[in-house]
Amino acid sequence: MKKRIFTILFLVAVCSGLSVGWQSSRVAGLVLDANDARIVGAKITVENAQVKKSVRSDDEGKFEVNIPSGTYHITVQQPGFKKFQLPEFRVEENSEPLNIHMEVAPPLMPLKIH
């Protein structure tokens, strides 16, 4: 019984220590095309060695990802657009909104007009 209580107390202490070291931050912004039109449904992935989270832009092109402070690689993908990559983005407690401008992808196959 003492061993079980000790184990529970140990786990609570460890988990409490981890949560103190984990500072919650967020990266948020808009996904836009070259004409500043908002892109709906784009997949935004924010990752580093410890964390990987993905969300989709909403019906206004907005997104928000809650993650610990740190440096991340951000990738945005949407059919019909070139993949957007931001390799070293610092996320902090008061990070400014991020506006991501995506470029239209070239056609996969040449178009033939008869």
N, C-alpha and C positions, 0 to 999 in steps of 0.2 A: 504494500500500500504506500509506504514512504517513497519507494522508487517511482511509482506512478505519479505521485504528487510532485516529486522533484523533476521528473520529465516534463510535466505540464508547465511548471513554473519556468523551467529552462526554455521551453519553446516560446512561451509568452515573452520572456526577456529578449530572446533573439529576434523575434518578429517585431517587437517594439523598437529595438535598435535599428533594424533595417528601415522601418518606416520613418524614423527620425532623419536618416541619411538620404532619403528619397524626396527630393524637392519637386513638387508637382509644377509643371509648366505646360504650355500649350503652343502649338503652331496653328495659325488660322489665317484665312485669306480668301481670295477669289481665284477661280480658273477662268481665263479669258482667251479669246482668239485675237488675231492681229487687229481687228476692228473694235476691240473692247467689248464684244458681245460675250455674254456669260455662257460658259460651257457646263451643261447639266450632265451628271453621271460620270464624270471623269474619276478614275481611280488614283488616289493619292496614297503613296506608300512612304512612310517615314521609318528609317531603320539605322541602327548601328550594331555593334557586336552584342549588346545586351537586350535590345528592344526592337521589335518590328510590329508596326501597326499600319493598317490600311483602312481608309474610309472612301466614300464617294462624295463628290460635290453634289449639293442639294439642288432644288429646282430654281435657285437663284445663283448657282455657280459657287456658292460658299462652302467652305469646309473648315473643320476644327478637329485637331488631334491632341488629346491630353497625354503627355509623356513626361518623364523626368528631364530635368535640365541636362544639356549635353550637346555634343556635335553629332549631326545626323546627315545621312544621304537621303535626299528627297527625290522620288520619281513620280511623274504624273503621266498617265496613259489614257488615251481615248481613241477609239476607232476613227480613222480619217485625219488624225493629227500625228505629227512626229512626237516620239517619246521625249519628254522634258526631264532633264536630270540636273540636280543641284547637289554636287558631291560633298560639300563641306558647309553645312548650315548650322549655326549656333542657336540653340533654343534655350531661352532663359525665361525667368518668371514673368518679365514684362516685354516679351518679344513683340516687335511691330508686326502688323498684318503683312502677309506675303501675297502679292499679286503675281500670279503665274501666267505668262503669255505663251500660248501654244501656237506652233506653226502648222499650217495645213500640210499634210503629207502628199507627196506626188502620187499619181495613180500607180497601182501595182502593175497594170498592163497598159501598153499603149492603146489608145482608143482609135478604132478604124472607122472612118466615116465613108460610106458608099454613096 
